[in-house]
Amino acid sequence: MRFDNIRLERAYWLMEHFPSILIDVREEEDYQAFHLKGAINIPYSKFANQKFRKDIIYIVYCNNGMQSMRAARDLAMDGYQVYNVLGGLKGNEKY
């Protein structure tokens, strides 16, 4: 399986129209300092211990899109429908 990189506007559109979850894969202290509206925090370092559902679209982001790209790859390889927010927070500063 593969994943797609999408802009944040598309991520919010998906969340509005499909069962989906926005996941901030940064560490908890970064999440607490600032996160996108509607996001939950599952640090990439704890991904292996998580149970994910197959009937949900996962949208992942981090600071610059690199760590979330690894998370998206891992989820996609396990058969989940996943999107990575292109550029992460730094690439979407207006949010």
Phi and psi restraints in degrees (range 20) as a CNS / XPLOR table:
assign (resid 1 and name C) (resid 2 and name N)
       (resid 2 and name CA) (resid 2 and name C) 1.0 -134.5 20.0 2
assign (resid 2 and name N) (resid 2 and name CA)
       (resid 2 and name C) (resid 3 and name N) 1.0 171.5 20.0 2
assign (resid 2 and name C) (resid 3 and name N)
       (resid 3 and name CA) (resid 3 and name C) 1.0 -128.1 20.0 2
assign (resid 3 and name N) (resid 3 and name CA)
       (resid 3 and name C) (resid 4 and name N) 1.0 162.3 20.0 2
assign (resid 3 and name C) (resid 4 and name N)
       (resid 4 and name CA) (resid 4 and name C) 1.0 -113.8 20.0 2
assign (resid 4 and name N) (resid 4 and name CA)
       (resid 4 and name C) (resid 5 and name N) 1.0 148.6 20.0 2
assign (resid 4 and name C) (resid 5 and name N)
       (resid 5 and name CA) (resid 5 and name C) 1.0 -90.7 20.0 2
assign (resid 5 and name N) (resid 5 and name CA)
       (resid 5 and name C) (resid 6 and name N) 1.0 133.0 20.0 2
assign (resid 5 and name C) (resid 6 and name N)
       (resid 6 and name CA) (resid 6 and name C) 1.0 -133.7 20.0 2
assign (resid 6 and name N) (resid 6 and name CA)
       (resid 6 and name C) (resid 7 and name N) 1.0 159.0 20.0 2
assign (resid 6 and name C) (resid 7 and name N)
       (resid 7 and name CA) (resid 7 and name C) 1.0 -78.5 20.0 2
assign (resid 7 and name N) (resid 7 and name CA)
       (resid 7 and name C) (resid 8 and name N) 1.0 158.6 20.0 2
assign (resid 7 and name C) (resid 8 and name N)
       (resid 8 and name CA) (resid 8 and name C) 1.0 -61.9 20.0 2
assign (resid 8 and name N) (resid 8 and name CA)
       (resid 8 and name C) (resid 9 and name N) 1.0 -35.0 20.0 2
assign (resid 8 and name C) (resid 9 and name N)
       (resid 9 and name CA) (resid 9 and name C) 1.0 -58.0 20.0 2
assign (resid 9 and name N) (resid 9 and name CA)
       (resid 9 and name C) (resid 10 and name N) 1.0 -42.1 20.0 2
assign (resid 9 and name C) (resid 10 and name N)
       (resid 10 and name CA) (resid 10 and name C) 1.0 -67.0 20.0 2
assign (resid 10 and name N) (resid 10 and name CA)
       (resid 10 and name C) (resid 11 and name N) 1.0 -36.8 20.0 2
assign (resid 10 and name C) (resid 11 and name N)
       (resid 11 and name CA) (resid 11 and name C) 1.0 -60.5 20.0 2
assign (resid 11 and name N) (resid 11 and name CA)
       (resid 11 and name C) (resid 12 and name N) 1.0 -46.9 20.0 2
assign (resid 11 and name C) (resid 12 and name N)
       (resid 12 and name CA) (resid 12 and name C) 1.0 -66.1 20.0 2
assign (resid 12 and name N) (resid 12 and name CA)
       (resid 12 and name C) (resid 13 and name N) 1.0 -33.8 20.0 2
assign (resid 12 and name C) (resid 13 and name N)
       (resid 13 and name CA) (resid 13 and name C) 1.0 -63.7 20.0 2
assign (resid 13 and name N) (resid 13 and name CA)
       (resid 13 and name C) (resid 14 and name N) 1.0 -45.9 20.0 2
assign (resid 13 and name C) (resid 14 and name N)
       (resid 14 and name CA) (resid 14 and name C) 1.0 -58.9 20.0 2
assign (resid 14 and name N) (resid 14 and name CA)
       (resid 14 and name C) (resid 15 and name N) 1.0 -43.8 20.0 2
assign (resid 14 and name C) (resid 15 and name N)
       (resid 15 and name CA) (resid 15 and name C) 1.0 -63.1 20.0 2
assign (resid 15 and name N) (resid 15 and name CA)
       (resid 15 and name C) (resid 16 and name N) 1.0 -30.8 20.0 2
assign (resid 15 and name C) (resid 16 and name N)
       (resid 16 and name CA) (resid 16 and name C) 1.0 -76.1 20.0 2
assign (resid 16 and name N) (resid 16 and name CA)
       (resid 16 and name C) (resid 17 and name N) 1.0 -28.3 20.0 2
assign (resid 16 and name C) (resid 17 and name N)
       (resid 17 and name CA) (resid 17 and name C) 1.0 -111.2 20.0 2
assign (resid 17 and name N) (resid 17 and name CA)
       (resid 17 and name C) (resid 18 and name N) 1.0 -12.4 20.0 2
assign (resid 17 and name C) (resid 18 and name N)
       (resid 18 and name CA) (resid 18 and name C) 1.0 -140.0 20.0 2
assign (resid 18 and name N) (resid 18 and name CA)
       (resid 18 and name C) (resid 19 and name N) 1.0 153.0 20.0 2
assign (resid 18 and name C) (resid 19 and name N)
       (resid 19 and name CA) (resid 19 and name C) 1.0 -62.3 20.0 2
assign (resid 19 and name N) (resid 19 and name CA)
       (resid 19 and name C) (resid 20 and name N) 1.0 114.1 20.0 2
assign (resid 19 and name C) (resid 20 and name N)
       (resid 20 and name CA) (resid 20 and name C) 1.0 -152.6 20.0 2
assign (resid 20 and name N) (resid 20 and name CA)
       (resid 20 and name C) (resid 21 and name N) 1.0 160.1 20.0 2
assign (resid 20 and name C) (resid 21 and name N)
       (resid 21 and name CA) (resid 21 and name C) 1.0 -132.5 20.0 2
assign (resid 21 and name N) (resid 21 and name CA)
       (resid 21 and name C) (resid 22 and name N) 1.0 131.2 20.0 2
assign (resid 21 and name C) (resid 22 and name N)
       (resid 22 and name CA) (resid 22 and name C) 1.0 -93.0 20.0 2
assign (resid 22 and name N) (resid 22 and name CA)
       (resid 22 and name C) (resid 23 and name N) 1.0 120.9 20.0 2
assign (resid 22 and name C) (resid 23 and name N)
       (resid 23 and name CA) (resid 23 and name C) 1.0 -117.4 20.0 2
assign (resid 23 and name N) (resid 23 and name CA)
       (resid 23 and name C) (resid 24 and name N) 1.0 124.4 20.0 2
assign (resid 23 and name C) (resid 24 and name N)
       (resid 24 and name CA) (resid 24 and name C) 1.0 -89.1 20.0 2
assign (resid 24 and name N) (resid 24 and name CA)
       (resid 24 and name C) (resid 25 and name N) 1.0 115.5 20.0 2
assign (resid 24 and name C) (resid 25 and name N)
       (resid 25 and name CA) (resid 25 and name C) 1.0 -93.8 20.0 2
assign (resid 25 and name N) (resid 25 and name CA)
       (resid 25 and name C) (resid 26 and name N) 1.0 8.1 20.0 2
assign (resid 25 and name C) (resid 26 and name N)
       (resid 26 and name CA) (resid 26 and name C) 1.0 -75.5 20.0 2
assign (resid 26 and name N) (resid 26 and name CA)
       (resid 26 and name C) (resid 27 and name N) 1.0 168.6 20.0 2
assign (resid 26 and name C) (resid 27 and name N)
       (resid 27 and name CA) (resid 27 and name C) 1.0 -67.4 20.0 2
assign (resid 27 and name N) (resid 27 and name CA)
       (resid 27 and name C) (resid 28 and name N) 1.0 158.3 20.0 2
assign (resid 27 and name C) (resid 28 and name N)
       (resid 28 and name CA) (resid 28 and name C) 1.0 -57.1 20.0 2
assign (resid 28 and name N) (resid 28 and name CA)
       (resid 28 and name C) (resid 29 and name N) 1.0 -39.7 20.0 2
assign (resid 28 and name C) (resid 29 and name N)
       (resid 29 and name CA) (resid 29 and name C) 1.0 -64.9 20.0 2
assign (resid 29 and name N) (resid 29 and name CA)
       (resid 29 and name C) (resid 30 and name N) 1.0 -35.0 20.0 2
assign (resid 29 and name C) (resid 30 and name N)
       (resid 30 and name CA) (resid 30 and name C) 1.0 -68.1 20.0 2
assign (resid 30 and name N) (resid 30 and name CA)
       (resid 30 and name C) (resid 31 and name N) 1.0 -42.6 20.0 2
assign (resid 30 and name C) (resid 31 and name N)
       (resid 31 and name CA) (resid 31 and name C) 1.0 -60.0 20.0 2
assign (resid 31 and name N) (resid 31 and name CA)
       (resid 31 and name C) (resid 32 and name N) 1.0 -45.0 20.0 2
assign (resid 31 and name C) (resid 32 and name N)
       (resid 32 and name CA) (resid 32 and name C) 1.0 -63.6 20.0 2
assign (resid 32 and name N) (resid 32 and name CA)
       (resid 32 and name C) (resid 33 and name N) 1.0 -35.1 20.0 2
assign (resid 32 and name C) (resid 33 and name N)
       (resid 33 and name CA) (resid 33 and name C) 1.0 -67.7 20.0 2
assign (resid 33 and name N) (resid 33 and name CA)
       (resid 33 and name C) (resid 34 and name N) 1.0 -39.4 20.0 2
assign (resid 33 and name C) (resid 34 and name N)
       (resid 34 and name CA) (resid 34 and name C) 1.0 -168.6 20.0 2
assign (resid 34 and name N) (resid 34 and name CA)
       (resid 34 and name C) (resid 35 and name N) 1.0 138.6 20.0 2
assign (resid 34 and name C) (resid 35 and name N)
       (resid 35 and name CA) (resid 35 and name C) 1.0 -151.5 20.0 2
assign (resid 35 and name N) (resid 35 and name CA)
       (resid 35 and name C) (resid 36 and name N) 1.0 163.2 20.0 2
assign (resid 35 and name C) (resid 36 and name N)
       (resid 36 and name CA) (resid 36 and name C) 1.0 -73.4 20.0 2
assign (resid 36 and name N) (resid 36 and name CA)
       (resid 36 and name C) (resid 37 and name N) 1.0 147.2 20.0 2
assign (resid 36 and name C) (resid 37 and name N)
       (resid 37 and name CA) (resid 37 and name C) 1.0 -56.7 20.0 2
assign (resid 37 and name N) (resid 37 and name CA)
       (resid 37 and name C) (resid 38 and name N) 1.0 129.6 20.0 2
assign (resid 37 and name C) (resid 38 and name N)
       (resid 38 and name CA) (resid 38 and name C) 1.0 87.8 20.0 2
assign (resid 38 and name N) (resid 38 and name CA)
       (resid 38 and name C) (resid 39 and name N) 1.0 -3.0 20.0 2
assign (resid 38 and name C) (resid 39 and name N)
       (resid 39 and name CA) (resid 39 and name C) 1.0 -82.6 20.0 2
assign (resid 39 and name N) (resid 39 and name CA)
       (resid 39 and name C) (resid 40 and name N) 1.0 145.8 20.0 2
assign (resid 39 and name C) (resid 40 and name N)
       (resid 40 and name CA) (resid 40 and name C) 1.0 -106.8 20.0 2
assign (resid 40 and name N) (resid 40 and name CA)
       (resid 40 and name C) (resid 41 and name N) 1.0 162.0 20.0 2
assign (resid 40 and name C) (resid 41 and name N)
       (resid 41 and name CA) (resid 41 and name C) 1.0 -109.6 20.0 2
assign (resid 41 and name N) (resid 41 and name CA)
       (resid 41 and name C) (resid 42 and name N) 1.0 117.4 20.0 2
assign (resid 41 and name C) (resid 42 and name N)
       (resid 42 and name CA) (resid 42 and name C) 1.0 -131.7 20.0 2
assign (resid 42 and name N) (resid 42 and name CA)
       (resid 42 and name C) (resid 43 and name N) 1.0 96.0 20.0 2
assign (resid 42 and name C) (resid 43 and name N)
       (resid 43 and name CA) (resid 43 and name C) 1.0 -56.3 20.0 2
assign (resid 43 and name N) (resid 43 and name CA)
       (resid 43 and name C) (resid 44 and name N) 1.0 141.2 20.0 2
assign (resid 43 and name C) (resid 44 and name N)
       (resid 44 and name CA) (resid 44 and name C) 1.0 -56.0 20.0 2
assign (resid 44 and name N) (resid 44 and name CA)
       (resid 44 and name C) (resid 45 and name N) 1.0 -33.4 20.0 2
assign (resid 44 and name C) (resid 45 and name N)
       (resid 45 and name CA) (resid 45 and name C) 1.0 -63.6 20.0 2
assign (resid 45 and name N) (resid 45 and name CA)
       (resid 45 and name C) (resid 46 and name N) 1.0 -15.8 20.0 2
assign (resid 45 and name C) (resid 46 and name N)
       (resid 46 and name CA) (resid 46 and name C) 1.0 -112.6 20.0 2
assign (resid 46 and name N) (resid 46 and name CA)
       (resid 46 and name C) (resid 47 and name N) 1.0 8.6 20.0 2
assign (resid 46 and name C) (resid 47 and name N)
       (resid 47 and name CA) (resid 47 and name C) 1.0 -59.1 20.0 2
assign (resid 47 and name N) (resid 47 and name CA)
       (resid 47 and name C) (resid 48 and name N) 1.0 -39.0 20.0 2
assign (resid 47 and name C) (resid 48 and name N)
       (resid 48 and name CA) (resid 48 and name C) 1.0 -61.9 20.0 2
assign (resid 48 and name N) (resid 48 and name CA)
       (resid 48 and name C) (resid 49 and name N) 1.0 -24.5 20.0 2
assign (resid 48 and name C) (resid 49 and name N)
       (resid 49 and name CA) (resid 49 and name C) 1.0 -92.6 20.0 2
assign (resid 49 and name N) (resid 49 and name CA)
       (resid 49 and name C) (resid 50 and name N) 1.0 3.6 20.0 2
assign (resid 49 and name C) (resid 50 and name N)
       (resid 50 and name CA) (resid 50 and name C) 1.0 -95.8 20.0 2
assign (resid 50 and name N) (resid 50 and name CA)
       (resid 50 and name C) (resid 51 and name N) 1.0 151.9 20.0 2
assign (resid 50 and name C) (resid 51 and name N)
       (resid 51 and name CA) (resid 51 and name C) 1.0 -109.4 20.0 2
assign (resid 51 and name N) (resid 51 and name CA)
       (resid 51 and name C) (resid 52 and name N) 1.0 126.1 20.0 2
assign (resid 51 and name C) (resid 52 and name N)
       (resid 52 and name CA) (resid 52 and name C) 1.0 -114.3 20.0 2
assign (resid 52 and name N) (resid 52 and name CA)
       (resid 52 and name C) (resid 53 and name N) 1.0 154.0 20.0 2
assign (resid 52 and name C) (resid 53 and name N)
       (resid 53 and name CA) (resid 53 and name C) 1.0 -97.7 20.0 2
assign (resid 53 and name N) (resid 53 and name CA)
       (resid 53 and name C) (resid 54 and name N) 1.0 146.1 20.0 2
assign (resid 53 and name C) (resid 54 and name N)
       (resid 54 and name CA) (resid 54 and name C) 1.0 -81.9 20.0 2
assign (resid 54 and name N) (resid 54 and name CA)
       (resid 54 and name C) (resid 55 and name N) 1.0 -15.0 20.0 2
assign (resid 54 and name C) (resid 55 and name N)
       (resid 55 and name CA) (resid 55 and name C) 1.0 -96.4 20.0 2
assign (resid 55 and name N) (resid 55 and name CA)
       (resid 55 and name C) (resid 56 and name N) 1.0 15.1 20.0 2
assign (resid 55 and name C) (resid 56 and name N)
       (resid 56 and name CA) (resid 56 and name C) 1.0 -122.0 20.0 2
assign (resid 56 and name N) (resid 56 and name CA)
       (resid 56 and name C) (resid 57 and name N) 1.0 144.7 20.0 2
assign (resid 56 and name C) (resid 57 and name N)
       (resid 57 and name CA) (resid 57 and name C) 1.0 -88.2 20.0 2
assign (resid 57 and name N) (resid 57 and name CA)
       (resid 57 and name C) (resid 58 and name N) 1.0 130.3 20.0 2
assign (resid 57 and name C) (resid 58 and name N)
       (resid 58 and name CA) (resid 58 and name C) 1.0 -104.8 20.0 2
assign (resid 58 and name N) (resid 58 and name CA)
       (resid 58 and name C) (resid 59 and name N) 1.0 131.4 20.0 2
assign (resid 58 and name C) (resid 59 and name N)
       (resid 59 and name CA) (resid 59 and name C) 1.0 -121.2 20.0 2
assign (resid 59 and name N) (resid 59 and name CA)
       (resid 59 and name C) (resid 60 and name N) 1.0 118.6 20.0 2
assign (resid 59 and name C) (resid 60 and name N)
       (resid 60 and name CA) (resid 60 and name C) 1.0 -114.7 20.0 2
assign (resid 60 and name N) (resid 60 and name CA)
       (resid 60 and name C) (resid 61 and name N) 1.0 148.6 20.0 2
assign (resid 60 and name C) (resid 61 and name N)
       (resid 61 and name CA) (resid 61 and name C) 1.0 -149.8 20.0 2
assign (resid 61 and name N) (resid 61 and name CA)
       (resid 61 and name C) (resid 62 and name N) 1.0 163.1 20.0 2
assign (resid 61 and name C) (resid 62 and name N)
       (resid 62 and name CA) (resid 62 and name C) 1.0 -146.0 20.0 2
assign (resid 62 and name N) (resid 62 and name CA)
       (resid 62 and name C) (resid 63 and name N) 1.0 -155.0 20.0 2
assign (resid 62 and name C) (resid 63 and name N)
       (resid 63 and name CA) (resid 63 and name C) 1.0 -70.4 20.0 2
assign (resid 63 and name N) (resid 63 and name CA)
       (resid 63 and name C) (resid 64 and name N) 1.0 -46.6 20.0 2
assign (resid 63 and name C) (resid 64 and name N)
       (resid 64 and name CA) (resid 64 and name C) 1.0 -127.2 20.0 2
assign (resid 64 and name N) (resid 64 and name CA)
       (resid 64 and name C) (resid 65 and name N) 1.0 2.1 20.0 2
assign (resid 64 and name C) (resid 65 and name N)
       (resid 65 and name CA) (resid 65 and name C) 1.0 95.8 20.0 2
assign (resid 65 and name N) (resid 65 and name CA)
       (resid 65 and name C) (resid 66 and name N) 1.0 -6.3 20.0 2
assign (resid 65 and name C) (resid 66 and name N)
       (resid 66 and name CA) (resid 66 and name C) 1.0 -80.9 20.0 2
assign (resid 66 and name N) (resid 66 and name CA)
       (resid 66 and name C) (resid 67 and name N) 1.0 -50.0 20.0 2
assign (resid 66 and name C) (resid 67 and name N)
       (resid 67 and name CA) (resid 67 and name C) 1.0 -67.2 20.0 2
assign (resid 67 and name N) (resid 67 and name CA)
       (resid 67 and name C) (resid 68 and name N) 1.0 -38.7 20.0 2
assign (resid 67 and name C) (resid 68 and name N)
       (resid 68 and name CA) (resid 68 and name C) 1.0 -67.3 20.0 2
assign (resid 68 and name N) (resid 68 and name CA)
       (resid 68 and name C) (resid 69 and name N) 1.0 -28.8 20.0 2
assign (resid 68 and name C) (resid 69 and name N)
       (resid 69 and name CA) (resid 69 and name C) 1.0 -64.2 20.0 2
assign (resid 69 and name N) (resid 69 and name CA)
       (resid 69 and name C) (resid 70 and name N) 1.0 -40.0 20.0 2
assign (resid 69 and name C) (resid 70 and name N)
       (resid 70 and name CA) (resid 70 and name C) 1.0 -65.1 20.0 2
assign (resid 70 and name N) (resid 70 and name CA)
       (resid 70 and name C) (resid 71 and name N) 1.0 -41.4 20.0 2
assign (resid 70 and name C) (resid 71 and name N)
       (resid 71 and name CA) (resid 71 and name C) 1.0 -63.2 20.0 2
assign (resid 71 and name N) (resid 71 and name CA)
       (resid 71 and name C) (resid 72 and name N) 1.0 -43.5 20.0 2
assign (resid 71 and name C) (resid 72 and name N)
       (resid 72 and name CA) (resid 72 and name C) 1.0 -62.2 20.0 2
assign (resid 72 and name N) (resid 72 and name CA)
       (resid 72 and name C) (resid 73 and name N) 1.0 -43.1 20.0 2
assign (resid 72 and name C) (resid 73 and name N)
       (resid 73 and name CA) (resid 73 and name C) 1.0 -59.4 20.0 2
assign (resid 73 and name N) (resid 73 and name CA)
       (resid 73 and name C) (resid 74 and name N) 1.0 -46.0 20.0 2
assign (resid 73 and name C) (resid 74 and name N)
       (resid 74 and name CA) (resid 74 and name C) 1.0 -62.2 20.0 2
assign (resid 74 and name N) (resid 74 and name CA)
       (resid 74 and name C) (resid 75 and name N) 1.0 -45.2 20.0 2
assign (resid 74 and name C) (resid 75 and name N)
       (resid 75 and name CA) (resid 75 and name C) 1.0 -65.1 20.0 2
assign (resid 75 and name N) (resid 75 and name CA)
       (resid 75 and name C) (resid 76 and name N) 1.0 -43.0 20.0 2
assign (resid 75 and name C) (resid 76 and name N)
       (resid 76 and name CA) (resid 76 and name C) 1.0 -62.1 20.0 2
assign (resid 76 and name N) (resid 76 and name CA)
       (resid 76 and name C) (resid 77 and name N) 1.0 -41.0 20.0 2
assign (resid 76 and name C) (resid 77 and name N)
       (resid 77 and name CA) (resid 77 and name C) 1.0 -64.4 20.0 2
assign (resid 77 and name N) (resid 77 and name CA)
       (resid 77 and name C) (resid 78 and name N) 1.0 -25.8 20.0 2
assign (resid 77 and name C) (resid 78 and name N)
       (resid 78 and name CA) (resid 78 and name C) 1.0 -90.5 20.0 2
assign (resid 78 and name N) (resid 78 and name CA)
       (resid 78 and name C) (resid 79 and name N) 1.0 6.2 20.0 2
assign (resid 78 and name C) (resid 79 and name N)
       (resid 79 and name CA) (resid 79 and name C) 1.0 91.6 20.0 2
assign (resid 79 and name N) (resid 79 and name CA)
       (resid 79 and name C) (resid 80 and name N) 1.0 15.1 20.0 2
assign (resid 79 and name C) (resid 80 and name N)
       (resid 80 and name CA) (resid 80 and name C) 1.0 -91.8 20.0 2
assign (resid 80 and name N) (resid 80 and name CA)
       (resid 80 and name C) (resid 81 and name N) 1.0 151.3 20.0 2
assign (resid 80 and name C) (resid 81 and name N)
       (resid 81 and name CA) (resid 81 and name C) 1.0 -84.9 20.0 2
assign (resid 81 and name N) (resid 81 and name CA)
       (resid 81 and name C) (resid 82 and name N) 1.0 118.1 20.0 2
assign (resid 81 and name C) (resid 82 and name N)
       (resid 82 and name CA) (resid 82 and name C) 1.0 -143.0 20.0 2
assign (resid 82 and name N) (resid 82 and name CA)
       (resid 82 and name C) (resid 83 and name N) 1.0 148.0 20.0 2
assign (resid 82 and name C) (resid 83 and name N)
       (resid 83 and name CA) (resid 83 and name C) 1.0 -129.5 20.0 2
assign (resid 83 and name N) (resid 83 and name CA)
       (resid 83 and name C) (resid 84 and name N) 1.0 146.4 20.0 2
assign (resid 83 and name C) (resid 84 and name N)
       (resid 84 and name CA) (resid 84 and name C) 1.0 -108.1 20.0 2
assign (resid 84 and name N) (resid 84 and name CA)
       (resid 84 and name C) (resid 85 and name N) 1.0 132.7 20.0 2
assign (resid 84 and name C) (resid 85 and name N)
       (resid 85 and name CA) (resid 85 and name C) 1.0 -76.6 20.0 2
assign (resid 85 and name N) (resid 85 and name CA)
       (resid 85 and name C) (resid 86 and name N) 1.0 112.8 20.0 2
assign (resid 85 and name C) (resid 86 and name N)
       (resid 86 and name CA) (resid 86 and name C) 1.0 -59.9 20.0 2
assign (resid 86 and name N) (resid 86 and name CA)
       (resid 86 and name C) (resid 87 and name N) 1.0 124.4 20.0 2
assign (resid 86 and name C) (resid 87 and name N)
       (resid 87 and name CA) (resid 87 and name C) 1.0 82.6 20.0 2
assign (resid 87 and name N) (resid 87 and name CA)
       (resid 87 and name C) (resid 88 and name N) 1.0 -6.5 20.0 2
assign (resid 87 and name C) (resid 88 and name N)
       (resid 88 and name CA) (resid 88 and name C) 1.0 56.7 20.0 2
assign (resid 88 and name N) (resid 88 and name CA)
       (resid 88 and name C) (resid 89 and name N) 1.0 -153.3 20.0 2
assign (resid 88 and name C) (resid 89 and name N)
       (resid 89 and name CA) (resid 89 and name C) 1.0 -63.5 20.0 2
assign (resid 89 and name N) (resid 89 and name CA)
       (resid 89 and name C) (resid 90 and name N) 1.0 -39.3 20.0 2
assign (resid 89 and name C) (resid 90 and name N)
       (resid 90 and name CA) (resid 90 and name C) 1.0 -65.9 20.0 2
assign (resid 90 and name N) (resid 90 and name CA)
       (resid 90 and name C) (resid 91 and name N) 1.0 -30.3 20.0 2
assign (resid 90 and name C) (resid 91 and name N)
       (resid 91 and name CA) (resid 91 and name C) 1.0 -85.1 20.0 2
assign (resid 91 and name N) (resid 91 and name CA)
       (resid 91 and name C) (resid 92 and name N) 1.0 -2.9 20.0 2
assign (resid 91 and name C) (resid 92 and name N)
       (resid 92 and name CA) (resid 92 and name C) 1.0 -136.4 20.0 2
assign (resid 92 and name N) (resid 92 and name CA)
       (resid 92 and name C) (resid 93 and name N) 1.0 49.6 20.0 2
assign (resid 92 and name C) (resid 93 and name N)
       (resid 93 and name CA) (resid 93 and name C) 1.0 -63.5 20.0 2
assign (resid 93 and name N) (resid 93 and name CA)
       (resid 93 and name C) (resid 94 and name N) 1.0 -19.2 20.0 2
assign (resid 93 and name C) (resid 94 and name N)
       (resid 94 and name CA) (resid 94 and name C) 1.0 -72.3 20.0 2
assign (resid 94 and name N) (resid 94 and name CA)
       (resid 94 and name C) (resid 95 and name N) 1.0 -10.0 20.0 2
